């Protein structure tokens, strides 16, 4: 079976000594390795205002708290993993859905502005680069126009072009993402943060406590959470980072190949990218999607829909509204493998199976 997802784990010859140093050091929670990972990851994304955390969900929650979402409404997408929107509830806010482009599954500038205008107490806008296809960055202009911060959920889009324009960017190092820090982990990037904002973000990551101050001299001013990354996770990430660019290039090349081979196939629609990105999974829109999915699985190719549209969950029933773009996208979307593990022979086989009909 060609898997739809596969974690990248460095060789034990590289990973073992790094983890051993952490576990023998006597400091296995947050410490020097976490600080080094923040610096190195910051260099990768082009901004060192990085707060390493336990998950992307933690990063999203912190971003929403810092953006002032509590007590208000957050415009978001229903086409994402559930934690994106559950984080809005964690922050004491309510969701307001923006519809999505029926081709990409992403919110658009038009649908976001429509949803913003329907809000009574708008605090924040959340966008997701679904599957790794970047959202229209002119949505950032709406944030400036309405004086509302933008949170980017970049969990699917590490290494993609045309991302990183929001006020807060949240990355995932969960097991199946482009890079993992040992199964879980995340990062919050705040590009334009001043020293006070970064101090606040780091304190909220650890109960509201300044870890650099003597424990008996501190006074907690804001309630924080237990969202820190550990040194063991950071060590895993530091060993993985040097492999990231190579893996992203493989994924980008696989996506380029799949687009070229499938874009003119009858019964299939694919997004034609202006710039090729290392998608987390490659999405096709297919007539008779379920029949195609069944055939691919029978022929040894894992595929699926991955995420349920969030507006169907009872926890979000209060936000129900008509979403015609999502109706179209959700009825036809099928995600197929494109990751670093997909060889040239594998991707040709996937294309051949699809071209043989269903």
Buried (B, 14 or more C-beta within 10 A) or exposed (E): EBEBBBBBBBEEEEBEEBBEEBEEEEEBBBBEBBBBBBEBBBEBBEBBBBBBBBBBBBBBBBBBBBBBBEEBBBBBBBBBBBBBBBBBBBBEBBBBBBBBBBBBBBBBBEBBBEBBEBBEEBBBBBBBBBBBBBBBBEBBBBBEEBEBBBBBBBBBBBBBBBBBBBBBBBBBBBBBBBBBBBEBBBBBBBBEBEEEEBEBBBBBBBBBBBBEEEEEEBEEEEEBBEBBBBBBBBBBBBBBBEBBEEBBEBBBBBBBBBBEBBEEBEBBBBBEBEEBBBBBBBBBBBEEBEEBBEBBEEBEBBBBBBBEBBBEEEEBEEBEEEBEBBBBBBEBBBBBBBBBBBEEEBBEBBBEBBEEEB
